[in-house]
Amino acid sequence: MRGNKFMPPHGKLPRKPFPTEHRISAEQWDHKMAADCEMLSREVATALEKIRDESAGLITWRRHAAAEALQRDLPRRLAPQLEELTRDLTAQLSQEALAQGNAYAEQTGAALQTLGSACAQVEELLKRLREHAAAVEARIASFAASAEREAEETARRARIKRLGAGGIPARPG
């Protein structure tokens, strides 16, 4: 390989590859390596910070996107279940209302039957009271007529007795 700029044409390397002014001491080399490592560390730290910031931004963006998707999709996904739940609750409430209405109707019917029975008993009692009152009035009228006849008879006897005793005629009337 002739003409290689790093190799001399005869194929042997020179004893001193670089001139002495290009040589650096081991101490300078260590300083240069330390400076380069420090610079590389700063660049890596900066890159890591940038990656963290971008990750945080992406996480925030993903959370926001997930929240929007949830707000948009959740009602659509839950709507059928909510509608079914609403139908079930409505049916259950209707059945309970119907059952309560039937129970109320039964209670009302029983109360009306009891009230009707009580009214019939009151009417029977009133009928007996009227009959009893009529019988009492008839007895009172009979006693009054009997007492009047007895009073008249007693008054007639007393007049007869007076007429027979003193001769004073009694006045008719």
C-alpha positions in Angstrom: 0.0 0.0 0.0 2.0 2.8 -1.2 0.9 6.3 -0.8 -0.7 5.8 2.6 -0.2 9.1 4.4 0.2 7.4 7.8 2.7 4.9 6.6 6.0 5.8 5.1 6.6 4.4 1.7 9.2 1.9 2.9 6.7 0.3 5.4 8.5 1.1 8.6 7.2 3.4 11.3 9.3 6.2 12.4 10.7 6.0 15.9 9.0 9.2 16.9 5.5 9.3 15.5 4.8 12.9 16.5 7.2 15.7 16.9 8.0 16.6 20.5 6.0 19.7 20.5 2.9 17.6 20.1 3.7 15.4 22.9 1.7 15.9 26.2 2.7 14.7 29.5 0.7 12.1 31.5 -0.3 14.8 33.9 -1.6 17.0 31.1 -3.3 13.9 29.7 -5.0 13.2 33.0 -6.2 16.9 33.3 -7.5 16.7 29.7 -9.3 13.4 30.4 -10.7 14.8 33.7 -11.9 18.0 31.9 -13.4 15.9 29.0 -15.1 13.5 31.6 -16.5 16.5 33.4 -17.8 18.1 30.2 -19.2 14.7 29.2 -20.9 14.4 32.6 -22.4 17.8 32.2 -23.7 17.0 28.8 -25.1 13.7 30.0 -26.7 15.4 33.0 -28.2 18.1 30.7 -29.4 15.4 28.3 -30.9 13.4 31.2 -32.6 16.6 32.5 -34.0 17.2 29.0 -35.2 13.6 28.8 -36.9 14.0 32.3 -38.5 17.2 31.3 -39.8 15.7 28.0 -41.0 12.6 29.9 -42.8 14.7 32.4 -44.4 16.7 29.6 -45.3 13.5 27.8 -46.8 12.0 31.0 -48.8 15.2 31.6 -49.9 15.2 28.0 -50.8 11.4 28.2 -52.8 12.0 31.5 -54.6 14.9 29.9 -55.4 12.9 26.8 -56.5 9.9 28.9 -58.8 12.2 31.0 -60.3 13.7 27.8 -60.8 10.3 26.4 -62.4 9.1 29.6 -64.7 12.2 29.7 -65.6 11.6 26.1 -66.0 7.8 26.1 -67.1 7.0 29.6 -70.6 8.4 29.2 -71.0 6.7 25.9 -69.8 3.4 27.4 -71.9 3.8 30.6 -75.0 5.0 28.9 -76.5 1.6 28.1 -75.8 0.4 31.6 -77.3 3.5 33.1 -80.3 3.2 30.9 -80.8 -0.4 32.0 -80.4 0.5 35.6 -82.9 3.3 35.2 -85.4 0.9 33.5 -84.9 -1.6 36.3 -85.3 1.0 39.1 -88.4 2.4 37.3 -89.9 -1.1 37.0 -89.1 -1.8 40.6 -90.6 1.5 41.8 -93.7 0.8 39.7 -94.1 -2.6 41.2 -93.6 -1.3 44.7 -96.1 1.5 44.0 -98.6 -1.1 42.6 -98.1 -3.4 45.6 -98.6 -0.4 48.0 -101.7 0.6 46.0 -103.1 -2.9 46.2 -102.3 -3.1 50.0 -104.0 0.3 50.4 -107.0 -0.9 48.4 -107.2 -4.0 50.5 -107.0 -2.0 53.7 -109.5 0.5 52.4 -111.8 -2.3 51.4 -111.5 -3.9 54.8 -112.1 -0.6 56.5 -115.2 0.0 54.3 -116.5 -3.4 55.1 -116.0 -2.8 58.8 -117.6 0.6 58.5 -120.5 -0.9 56.6 -120.9 -3.6 59.2 -120.8 -0.9 61.9 -123.4 1.2 60.0 -125.7 -1.8 59.7 -125.4 -2.4 63.5 -126.1 1.2 64.2 -129.2 1.1 61.9 -130.4 -2.1 63.7 -129.8 -0.4 67.0 -131.8 2.7 65.9 -134.6 0.5 64.7 -134.8 -1.2 68.0 -134.6 2.2 69.8 -137.5 3.5 67.8 -139.5 0.4 68.5 -138.7 0.6 72.1 -139.5 4.4 72.1 -142.8 3.6 70.4 -143.6 0.9 73.0 -142.7 3.3 75.8 -144.9 6.0 74.4 -147.7 3.5 74.0 -147.2 2.4 77.6 -147.1 6.0 78.8 -150.2 6.8 76.9 -151.9 3.7 78.3 -150.8 4.7 81.9 -152.0 8.3 81.3 -155.4 7.1 80.0 -155.6 4.6 82.9 -154.6 7.3 85.4 -157.1 9.7 83.9 -159.9 7.1 84.2 -158.9 6.3 87.7 -158.8 10.0 88.6 -162.2 10.5 87.1 -163.5 7.5 88.9 -162.0 8.7 92.2 -163.5 12.2 91.6 -166.9 10.7 90.8 -166.8 8.6 94.0 -165.8 11.6 96.0 -168.8 13.5 94.6 -171.1 10.7 95.3 -169.9 10.5 98.7 -170.3 14.2 99.2 -173.8 14.1 97.8 -174.8 11.3 100.0 -173.3 13.0 103.0 -174.3 16.6 102.7 -176.7 16.8 99.9 -174.8 19.3 97.9 -175.3 18.6 94.3 -172.1 18.3 92.3 -171.6 20.3 89.4 -171.4 18.5 86.2 -168.5 19.1 84.3 
